[in-house]
């Protein structure tokens, strides 16, 4: 079929973190090739990361109850009841009909977007962002994923860390490469949003981005804040919440009141006795991480970014659907020894007391900053991954269309 005079690239991803990575790769592509024509297919959710960048969607789907965490508990049945099957069939049709008009497809996630990408019949670059050799010491790709990755049309298989690329190469997948992890290509911290203060111990609270789960996660964290504030002789505390913009935060007031917190003007919560304050800061994650000494996390991608910033993380276990014990324990193995998970069940009073004790021990450990710096480099990597991945994508594009090289 005739190719467009302008190079066209389709990004396919299946989850909030995957969409974020896809959007950042799109940024790198536009920086390297300004006239590139981009489109995206977010298989899960509304594709906010692409919409924010004015990237047209191949199919406009809707968010499903699991938020992409289909493998946990009853989430599959909830998604089926909410229309998962007809939406998936519609996405497959859109991929089959429209995908063939692109020069190259970038798959971001696991085997699901990869199967979609191969359905287009076009050359593919794979970013296996959803798995790592750090989970088990050796990357055991499913038979389907391995078969797909070995197809001739798959030009490169990119991994989220160097360890995974080396492992896959040793397993005979020579096209496996590590070019960086885009999630560290955040905007520079803006001190006008929040600045570091040396006279306080600052904790970043990362409750996640899925609702209503994020609200319940934050309520657990407020209980932890109460316990930290009650420790005598521990100095001043400051608590900063990284929130994604959503009308659901209006529902926080009644939930927070049950743990002794009350909303005030300017996105602030005050404790009953007025001695503690929690600030809710939308769109300020880089500034929050730069200003913090430690992170309390119940999130996926944001916790990875915290490790990349060289911060220790304490994870509480929630009720899900995302942040269950299984997810937290898996993330522990992925991100290494500077991430600590408290308990195996949804956090209650005993787990919150244990978490408070752990936080005080970590903040008093003089060797912790060096271990965090090492984890940041090995487990997440340095900034610049978006640009380096974009360069690899464009190298594959040049093989398809030599006139673009």
C-alpha positions in Angstrom: 0.0 0.0 0.0 1.3 3.5 -0.6 2.9 5.1 2.4 2.2 8.6 3.6 4.9 11.2 2.8 4.9 11.9 6.6 6.1 9.0 8.7 3.3 7.5 10.8 3.8 5.7 14.1 1.2 4.0 16.2 1.7 3.5 20.0 -0.3 0.7 21.7 -0.3 0.3 25.5 -2.4 -1.4 28.2 -2.4 0.4 31.5 -2.0 3.7 33.3 1.8 3.3 33.7 2.1 1.9 30.2 0.2 4.9 28.8 2.6 7.2 30.7 5.6 5.5 29.1 4.0 5.6 25.7 3.3 9.3 26.1 6.9 10.0 27.1 8.2 8.0 24.1 5.9 10.1 22.0 7.6 13.2 23.4 11.0 11.8 22.5 9.8 11.0 18.9 8.5 14.5 18.4 11.8 16.0 19.7 13.8 13.8 17.3 11.4 14.0 14.3 9.1 17.0 14.6 6.9 16.1 11.6 6.2 12.6 12.8 2.5 11.7 12.7 1.5 9.9 15.9 -1.6 8.0 17.0 -2.3 5.8 20.0 -4.4 2.9 21.1 -4.8 2.7 24.9 -6.3 -0.7 25.5 -7.1 0.0 29.1 -8.6 3.3 30.2 -9.2 6.6 28.5 -5.7 7.3 27.3 -5.2 10.5 29.4 -1.5 10.5 28.8 -2.1 10.6 25.0 -5.0 13.1 25.1 -2.8 15.5 27.2 -0.4 15.5 24.3 -3.1 15.9 21.6 -2.3 12.5 20.1 -5.4 11.1 18.4 -6.7 7.8 19.5 -7.3 4.9 17.2 -10.3 3.9 19.3 -11.9 5.8 22.2 -12.6 3.3 25.0 -13.8 3.8 28.5 -12.2 2.9 31.9 -13.1 -0.5 33.3 -13.4 -1.4 37.0 -10.0 -3.2 37.3 -8.0 -0.4 35.8 -6.0 -3.0 34.0 -5.4 -5.2 37.0 -7.5 -8.0 35.5 -5.4 -10.9 37.0 -6.3 -10.0 40.6 -9.3 -11.5 42.3 -12.7 -11.0 40.8 -11.6 -8.2 38.5 -12.1 -10.2 35.3 -15.8 -10.7 36.1 -16.2 -7.1 37.0 -14.7 -6.0 33.7 -16.8 -8.5 31.8 -20.0 -7.1 33.4 -18.9 -3.6 32.5 -18.5 -4.4 28.8 -14.9 -5.5 28.5 -15.6 -8.1 25.7 -17.4 -5.8 23.2 -14.8 -3.1 23.8 -11.9 -5.4 23.2 -13.5 -6.7 20.0 -14.0 -3.1 18.8 -10.4 -2.3 19.6 -9.2 -5.4 17.7 -11.3 -4.3 14.6 -9.9 -0.8 14.8 -6.4 -2.2 15.0 -6.9 -4.5 12.0 -8.5 -1.8 9.8 -6.5 1.2 10.7 -3.2 -0.1 11.9 -2.0 -1.2 8.5 -1.8 2.5 7.4 1.2 3.2 9.8 4.8 2.7 9.0 5.7 1.2 12.4 4.0 0.2 15.7 5.4 0.6 19.2 4.0 -1.8 21.7 4.2 -0.8 25.4 3.3 -3.3 28.1 3.2 -7.1 27.9 1.9 -9.7 25.4 -1.5 -8.0 25.0 -0.4 -4.8 23.2 2.2 -6.9 21.4 -0.5 -9.2 19.9 -2.5 -6.1 18.9 0.7 -4.6 17.3 1.4 -7.8 15.2 -2.2 -7.7 14.0 -1.5 -4.6 12.0 1.0 -6.4 9.8 3.5 -3.6 10.3 7.0 -3.6 11.7 7.0 -3.5 15.5 9.3 -2.2 18.3 8.4 -3.8 21.7 8.9 -2.1 25.1 8.4 -4.9 27.7 7.7 -2.5 30.5 5.5 -4.9 32.5 8.1 -7.5 33.5 11.8 -7.7 34.6 14.4 -10.3 35.5 14.5 -8.8 39.0 11.2 -10.5 39.9 12.7 -14.0 39.9 16.3 -13.7 38.9 15.5 -14.9 35.4 12.9 -13.6 33.0 10.5 -16.3 32.1 8.5 -14.9 29.2 5.3 -16.7 28.4 5.4 -19.0 25.4 3.1 -16.5 23.5 5.3 -13.5 24.4 8.5 -15.3 23.4 6.9 -16.4 20.1 5.8 -12.9 19.3 9.2 -11.4 20.2 10.9 -13.8 17.8 8.8 -12.7 14.8 10.8 -11.1 12.0 8.6 -8.0 12.1 9.6 -7.3 15.7 12.7 -5.2 15.1 13.7 -4.6 18.7 12.7 -5.8 22.2 13.4 -3.1 24.7 13.5 -3.8 28.5 12.9 -1.6 31.5 16.4 -2.4 33.0 19.8 -3.5 31.9 19.6 -6.7 33.9 16.6 -7.9 31.9 18.2 -7.1 28.6 21.4 -9.1 29.5 19.3 -12.0 30.7 17.2 -12.2 27.5 20.3 -11.9 25.3 21.8 -14.9 27.3 18.5 -16.8 26.5 19.1 -16.2 22.8 17.0 -13.2 22.1 19.7 -11.0 20.5 17.3 -8.2 19.7 16.8 -7.5 23.4 18.1 -4.0 24.3 18.1 -1.6 27.3 17.8 2.0 26.2 16.4 3.5 29.5 13.2 3.9 31.4 11.0 6.9 30.3 9.3 7.4 33.6 12.3 9.3 35.0 11.9 12.0 32.3 9.8 14.1 34.6 9.5 17.9 34.5 12.1 19.5 36.8 10.9 20.1 40.3 9.1 23.4 40.8 10.0 24.9 44.2 7.0 27.2 43.8 4.8 24.1 44.3 6.6 22.9 47.4 10.2 23.4 48.5 12.5 21.3 50.7 12.7 22.3 54.4 15.5 21.3 56.6 13.6 21.9 59.8 11.1 19.1 59.2 10.8 15.5 58.3 8.9 15.4 55.1 7.0 12.3 53.9 5.5 12.0 50.5 2.2 10.1 50.4 1.5 8.2 47.1 -2.0 6.8 47.4 -2.3 5.8 43.7 -4.4 7.0 40.8 -7.3 4.6 40.6 -10.6 5.5 42.3 -12.1 4.9 44.8 -9.0 2.9 45.8 -6.8 5.9 46.1 -9.2 7.5 48.6 -9.2 4.4 50.8 -5.4 4.2 50.5 -5.0 7.8 51.7 -7.3 7.2 54.7 -4.9 4.4 55.8 -2.0 6.8 55.4 -3.7 9.4 57.5 -3.9 6.8 60.3 -0.1 6.4 59.9 0.4 10.2 60.1 -1.5 10.2 63.4 0.9 7.7 64.8 4.0 9.5 63.7 2.7 12.7 65.1 2.1 11.1 68.4 5.7 10.1 68.9 7.3 12.5 71.4 10.6 13.9 70.6 10.6 13.1 66.9 10.6 16.7 65.7 8.3 18.3 63.2 6.5 16.4 60.5 5.3 17.5 57.1 3.1 15.2 54.9 2.7 15.9 51.1 0.1 14.0 49.0 0.7 13.5 45.3 -2.7 13.5 43.7 -3.9 13.1 40.2 -6.6 15.7 39.3 -10.0 14.1 39.7 -13.4 15.1 41.1 -13.3 12.0 43.3 -11.2 13.9 45.8 -14.3 15.8 46.9 -15.4 12.5 48.5 -12.3 12.5 50.9 -13.8 14.8 53.6 -16.2 12.3 55.2 -13.7 9.4 54.9 -10.9 11.5 56.5 -13.2 12.6 59.3 -13.4 9.0 60.5 -9.6 9.0 61.2 -9.6 12.5 62.9 -8.7 14.7 59.9 -10.7 17.6 58.5 -10.4 19.5 55.2 -9.5 23.2 55.1 -9.1 25.7 52.3 -6.3 25.2 49.8 -6.2 21.4 49.7 -5.1 20.9 53.3 -6.2 18.5 56.0 -5.8 19.2 59.7 -5.6 16.7 62.5 -8.2 16.9 65.3 -5.8 18.6 67.7 -4.4 21.0 65.0 -0.8 19.9 65.4 -0.5 18.0 62.1 -1.1 19.1 58.5 -1.4 17.1 55.2 -1.2 19.0 51.9 -2.8 17.6 48.8 -0.9 18.8 45.8 -2.1 17.9 42.3 0.4 17.7 39.5 3.4 18.2 41.7 5.0 14.8 42.0 8.6 15.9 41.0 8.5 18.8 43.5 7.1 16.5 46.2 9.8 13.8 45.7 12.5 16.4 45.6 11.3 17.9 48.9 10.8 14.5 50.7 12.9 12.4 53.0 10.9 9.2 52.6 7.9 7.9 50.7 4.8 6.0 51.9 3.6 4.4 48.8 0.5 2.5 47.6 1.0 3.0 43.9 2.8 1.5 41.0 4.6 3.9 38.6 4.9 6.7 41.2 6.7 4.3 43.6 9.1 3.4 40.8 9.7 7.1 40.3 10.4 7.6 44.0 13.0 4.9 43.9 14.5 6.6 40.8 14.7 9.8 42.9 16.8 7.9 45.5 14.2 7.8 48.2 13.3 4.9 50.6 9.8 3.6 50.3 7.5 2.1 52.9 4.5 0.3 51.4 1.2 -0.3 53.2 -1.1 -3.1 52.0 -4.5 -2.1 50.8 -7.7 -3.8 49.8 -7.1 -3.4 46.0 -8.0 -4.0 43.3 -4.4 -2.8 42.6 -2.5 -2.5 45.8 -3.0 -5.8 47.4 -0.2 -7.7 49.2 0.6 -9.7 46.0 1.2 -6.4 44.1 3.2 -4.9 46.9 5.4 -8.0 47.3 6.0 -8.2 43.6 7.0 -4.5 43.5 9.4 -5.2 46.4 11.3 -7.8 44.4 11.3 -5.5 41.3 12.6 -2.4 43.1 15.0 -3.9 45.6 16.0 -3.5 49.2 15.1 0.2 49.7 11.4 -0.7 49.3 9.8 -2.2 52.4 6.3 -3.7 52.6 4.6 -3.8 56.1 2.4 -6.8 56.7 0.6 -9.3 54.5 -3.0 -8.1 55.0 -4.8 -4.8 54.6 -3.2 -2.5 57.1 -4.9 -2.2 60.5 -3.7 -0.6 63.8 -0.9 -3.1 64.3 0.5 -2.6 60.8 0.3 1.2 61.1 2.3 1.0 64.4 4.9 -1.2 62.7 5.1 1.1 59.7 5.7 4.1 62.1 8.5 2.3 63.9 10.1 1.3 60.5 9.9 4.9 59.2 11.7 6.2 62.3 14.4 3.5 61.9 15.0 4.3 58.3 15.2 8.0 58.8 17.9 7.4 61.5 20.0 5.0 59.3 23.1 6.9 58.0 23.8 4.3 55.3 20.4 4.6 53.7 21.1 7.4 51.2 24.0 5.4 49.6 21.8 2.3 49.3 19.0 4.4 47.8 21.4 5.9 45.2 22.5 2.5 44.1 18.9 1.2 43.8 18.0 4.3 41.7 20.7 3.5 39.2 20.2 -0.2 39.0 16.5 -0.6 39.3 15.2 2.4 37.5 18.0 4.2 35.6 19.0 7.7 34.7 16.8 10.2 32.9 16.9 10.4 29.1 15.2 7.0 28.4 12.4 8.6 26.3 14.9 10.1 23.9 17.1 7.0 23.7 14.1 4.7 23.0 12.8 7.2 20.4 16.2 7.0 18.7 15.9 3.2 18.6 12.3 3.4 17.2 13.5 5.8 14.5 16.4 3.5 13.6 13.8 0.8 13.0 11.6 3.2 11.0 14.6 4.0 8.8 14.9 0.2 8.0 11.3 0.4 6.8 11.6 3.7 5.0 15.2 4.3 4.0 14.4 7.7 2.6 13.8 8.9 6.2 17.3 8.0 7.4 
